[in-house]
Structure formats: structure tokens, C-alpha cells
Amino acid sequence: MRFLVIVCLIVLSLCFGKSKKDVGQRNFSKVEIETLLKDSLLNVRAIEVVDTLGLVYLTSKGDLGAIVNEEIGYDNQAELPKFFEVSLKTDSITPNFRSLAITSNNGYGVSIGSPALVYSLDIDFEKNKIVYQETHSKAFYDSMDFWNDQEGIAIGDPTDDCMSIIITRDGGETWNKLSCDDLPKAKEGEAAFAASDTNISIVGDHTWVATGGKASRILYSPDKGKTWEVFETPIIQGTATTGMYSIDFYDENNGFAIGGDYTKPNDTLNNKIRTKDGGKTWKEVANGKGPGYRSCVQYIPNSNAKELVAIGFKGIDYSNDSGDTWKHLSDEGFYTIRFLNDSIAYAAGKGRISKLTFRE
């Protein structure tokens, strides 16, 4: 079965680490966009890049797909389709996926709304199963990530007086929701945005969670979700559509968050913030200039925390000075982006998935 071959390659490819070599100072001036998949019904916010395979994604209509990078050159690549997609519909439920994470053994996806469903995606498709279910009128999970093959986390909007956080410690077989007694209390109107599956950033044991809405703060755990504290941010907040939509950390100290108000996408005030002390304090950057609302920001690998790409439905922007200044590279709109290496990325959004190549 071709699907099994693809997913097996995904698992095997995770054994190879990425290079940490600094690429030096660069200044990208353009981005080449190659459309890999186009469908007017396609809506993708959950993607993961496997650097020796290509792209894996989940859709809003309950599908799991893979796009193989044909430049890799596997011996058996002639047997692989460039594109493969299968449905994960369960009985009468069509899961609307906004989050995806991949370990060395499995993939995991979580759907929004109630019932909230966490799927374990096995290399044997017949073994795909629901490993967590939460039925609550306010259930809405926004993002997922893993610390290692055994321990992972997903975060969602409050159903009580704290953010919803579920954690696995047994490789995704079981998930347990943290008690609000063990978490910072949520402020009125504080939630998160399921815009790009980048509300969580993990470096080692350190975890940062970006909230948004009427309050937009950082929940921080130094020990893989065992203890938590909260840090204030200066990003725009105060209404249901404002705040951080995306966060990324390059290392334990350097982090960047972006957002704004998607109903006012051209506003550039207080929508980009940076930390150099592990999230304890944040500073506005490029205030009143650079990109307005963006749904996703990612550090370019091996760039020494200098190079960033921000993406949203209003286009693609690039910085090579840690976010102080920005260059608008394209008006092409996407929801989310992940880097394959230090110059190639995959981006997904409404109606398409594309490969982006950044050039000086």
C-alpha cells in the first residue's frame, strides 16, 4: 500500500537531525512560489515538514495527506506518488484539523470544536485511532507539539478558568487534562487562535504558549509542562480578534511573536514583539511599519536568530535583523509555513499548498 510506504519513510526520516551550522548574514530579496496542490475546497492550517521526505498535512475536511519531495531521490521513489491523501472521518464525524505533530513512531492530529478528538496516526492506516476525546460546549484545541517521542502537549481555549492543556507521557497512547489548580488563571476573554498551529514553541524542556483575545500573554513551563508561570506582553490586545497568533523560539532565549487583528490586517502597531530573555520580557519591534496582521512566524533554520519569515493572507514578509526591519516579498496569501532547510519552505492555506524558495 503506497500510503504505508510514505508514512514509513516519514518515520525513518526523523532519525536524521538538521544541521546547526550558521548560514551567515543573508538578505533575501524574492521568493519563488511553486504550487504543489490546488483545490478550491482545500483548507490547511496543520502541516509538518520532514526534512528527508517532504510535507505531511491535515485538512479542515478530515483528510491526512503527504507530498513527497521528489528531489530527495530514494531508490524506490518510482513507487511513490508525489501526492497522497486519505480520509480520517469517523462514523458521522468529519474532524476539522488545525494541529499536527509527528514523532519517530506516530503522527498525531487534534480537531477543533466539540467533541475535541486527538487521533493517533499509525504507519498502519488500519490502526489509526482516537486516543482522546473531550465533549464540552467550549472545547476548542488550537495547537499541538511534542518534547520527545513520549511526551507531548496540546493547548486549547478555556473550558473553566484556565487554558485547556492536555499532556501525554506515554507516547500518545493516553492524554490527561491539567487541572486549573496547576495552571495560571485565564483572564476574561483570553483564549488562543487556531490559525497556524504555532501557538506552542518548544526548545528542549522549555515550553512557551501564546494566548490571544482580550488578553494576550505567555504561559511558560521550564519542565515539560509540570509547572507553569505567566508573562505579560505588550502586543495589541483587548478584543476577541487581537493578540498573538503565532510564536517561535530559536533557542532558550530568543523568541518572536506576531499577530494583530485579522479584521484590520493592514494595522502595523504593536503586532510584532521579541524577547531575548526566554520570554520573561517582550519588546515591540518595527512598530508602525513592516507587516500588519500575520498568522504565522518562523525563524529560518541556522540563522543565529536573525532571519524570520512572517506569513498570512496578506502576503509574505522577511527580516534578517531579528525583526527590526522587514521586506515584503509577496502578496500571495497563506495561513502557515514550515521550513525544510535554510532557504526552502512549505506553506499552506486556503485552496493550495506551495513550495517556497527564498533567494537573494
N, C-alpha and C positions, 0 to 999 in steps of 0.2 A: 504494500500500500504506500503510495507516494507520500502521503501525509506523514506516515510513521518515519520514513526516511528523513524528511525535512526536520521533524522535531528531534529525532535522534542526533542529527547534525547540530542542532541548536544546543543540545545538552553537551555534546563533545566539545563544541567550540568554546564553551565557557571555561574550559580548563586553561585557556591561553590568556595571560594577562596583557594589559595595554602598556605600552612604553610610557615612561615618565620623563623622557628627555624633553627639555625645554626647546621649543622651536625657534626661539629668538624673537626679536621685535619685528612684527609684520604690520602691513596696512592694506587690508583687503579693500578693493575698490568696486568689485562687482560680484554677483552671484549668478551662476548658471543654473537654471531650473529645468530638470527633466521629469516630465510626468510619467510615473510608473503605473498608476492605476487611476482611472477616471470613471465615475459613475454618479449620476445626479442624485441617487439615493444614498450614497456613501456619506457617513459622518463618523470621523475617527478622532478621538482625543487620547486614546490609550495606545502607546507604542513603546517598544523596546528594541534597541539595536544590539545585535550580536556581531562583534567586530569581524569574526571569521565566517559569517554566514550572510547576514543581511538584516531585514526588518521583520519583526513579528508584531501583529496588531490585533486589537479587539474593536468591534464596531458598536454603534448605538442600536443596531438591529440584531444583536446577539451572535455575531459571527467572529470566528477566530481565523486569522489569515497570516500568510508568510509570503514575503517577496525575497527571492534568493538573489544575492549579489553575484552576477554572472562573471565578474572579474576575478573571483576567488580561485576558480579553476580546480574544483575537486575532480578526482579521477572518474567518479561516477556521475559527474554533473549532467551528462547527456540524459540520465534517467530522471533528472529533477525538472519539474515545471518551474518556470520563472515565478509563477503566481499560484497560490493555492488557498482556498477558503472553505471552511466547513461551519455548519450552524451548531450553536450550543443551546438552542431552545429546549426548555424543559416543560413537558406537558403543555399547559396553556400559557406559560410564562416566556416572554421574549426579553431576555436581560438587556438592559441598556448599559453597556460597559463604558466606564470612564477611567478605569485604572487597570494596570497590568504590571506584573513583576515576574521575573524569571530567575530561578536558582539553577544550580547544577543538575538538579533532579527533576524539577517540575516548573510549570508556569502557573500563575495564579491571577485570576481576574475578579474584580468586585463590581457589582452593578449598583446603580443608583436607585433611589426610591424604596418603597416597601412592597414586598419583602426584600431586604438587602441580602444579596446572595454572594458568597465567596465560592468561586469554582477552583478546584484543583484540576489542572490541565496536564494529564499524563501523556507519556510518549506513546502509550497505547490508548487510542482515542476511546475505545470501549470502556476504559477505566476513568474517564472524566467524571467528576462527581462534585456535588455541592458539599462543602465542608463546614460552612457556617451560614446560618440564616437568622435574620432579625426582622421581626414584624412589629413595626411601630409607625404611627402616622407621621412622625418626624424623622424617620430613618432616611439618611442620605449620605452615603460614603463618597468621599471625594478623591482619595489618593492612597496609594499602597507602595511599600518598599520593603526591602529585606536587608538586615545587617549581615547575614551569612545564610548558609543553606538551611539552618534550623530555625532561625529567629527572624520574624517579620512583623510588620505593623501596617495597619490601615487606619485612616482617620476620617471622621465624618462630622456632620453638624450635630449640635447638642440635641439629645432627646430628654435630658434632665437639665442640670445646672452646670454642666461641663461639656467640653468637646467629647464626641464619641471616639474612643480609641480601642481597637481590638488588637491583640497580640498573639502570635503563635510562638511556641518554644520547642515544637516537635516536628519541624519541617513542613508545617502547613496542614497537618492532619486534624488538629483541633485549634480553635481560636477562642480566646476569652476576652470579654469586655472589661476594661478597667473601671473600678468604682470611682465615682466623683469624689469620694473621700481621699483618693490618692492623686487627684489632678487639680490644677488651678481652676477656680470657679470662672465660668464664662461670664462676660459682660452682656448686658442686654443688646440683642441684635448681633452678637458675634457668632460667626459661622465659618464657612470656607467655600471656595469656589471649585467646582469640578470642571475646570476649563481646560487643563492640560496635563493632569496627573503629576503636577510638580509642586504640590503643597508641602511635600516632605523632602528634606535633604539629609543624607546620612554620610558621615565620614568616620570610619572606624566605629567606635561605640557611641559617638555623638549623634544626636538627632535634633533637627530643627523642624518645627511645624509652623506654617504660616496660616494665620486666620484672617478673615476679612469680613466686611459688612460694616455695621455701625461701630464696631471696634475691630482693629486690625493689629494683632500682636504676634509675638513669637513664643511658642511653647518649646522649651528646651529640656532635653534629657541627656546627661553625660554617661548613662549606664544602660543603654539599650532599653529604655522605657520603664526602668524600675523606679526612678524618681524623676520629678518634674519641677521646673520653675517657669516663670513667665517674664518676658521682657517687653517693654513698651516700644513702639516705633513711631516715627514722625510721618509715616505715609498718609496720604489722604484717606479719611475715614469719616463715618458719621451717617451714612445712608446705606441701604441694603445692597447697593451696587458698587460700593467703593472699597478700597483696600488692596492688600496684596493678593495677586492671582497666581504668583509663581515665585519660588525661591530656589537658589542653588548655592552650594558652598564648594569652593575649590579645595580648601583644606580646613583644618580645625579653626582657623582664624578668619579667613577671608570669605565673605558671603555677599550675595546680591539678591535683592528682591524687586519685583516690578508688578505693576498693576495699574490702578487708576479707577476710572469709571467707564464701563463699556458703553453706557448710554451717552457719554461725552468723550468719544475716542480721540479727539484732537487736543484735549486739555493736557498740558505737559507739566503742570505744577504738582510737586510733592508726590509723584508717582514712581520715582526711582530712588532706592535707598541702598546704602552699602554699610557693611560692618568690617572692621579689621581686628575685632577682639572677641571673635566667636559668638557674636550675636547679642552681647550684653548691651552695646550701644550702637545706634544707627544714625547715619547722616544722609540728608538729601543730597543728590548729585544731579548735575545737568538740569537744574530747576528752571522751568520755563522754556526749555529747549530740548532737542532730542526727541525720541519717540514719545507719543502720548500713550493711551491705553495699549498694553500688550498683555497677552495671556500666558506667555512663556518666556523665560530667560534661562540661558545655559552658558556656562563657561566653556570656551573652546579648550579641548584637552591639551596639556603640555604647554600652556601659555603663561605660566607663572602668575596666574590670577589677573592677567592683563586684558585678555580678549574675551568679549562677551557677544552673544547674538540674542536679540530680543525679537519675538515674532508674535503676530496677531492678525486679526482680519484686516488691518490697515497696512500690513506690509512687514518687511524685514529690515532690521537695523543692526549696525555693528559698531563696537567700540574696541579700541586697542589700548586704552589708558584707564582700565578698571571702571569705566562708566562715566568718566568726567566729560567726555565728548563723544558724539555719535555721528555715524554716517548712514543715511537712508539708502539701502541698496536696491530695494524693490517694493512695488506696490502690491505684489502678489500676496494674497491673504492665506494664512494657515492658523491652526489652533495650537500646535505643539511641535517640538523639534527635539531630536536626539542626534548626537554626533557619532559617526562611525570612526573618524580619526580627526586629525587637526585641520582638515580642510574640506571634508565631505560629511554631510548630514542627511538625515531623512526628516521630512516634515509632512504632517497630515492635517487635514481639516475637513471642510465641507466639500464633498464631491470629488476629492482626489487625495492621492499620496504621491509625493515627489521626492526626487533626489536632488540635493543642493550641493553645488561645488563652488566654494569660495576662492576667488583669485585676486591677486594683487594687480 
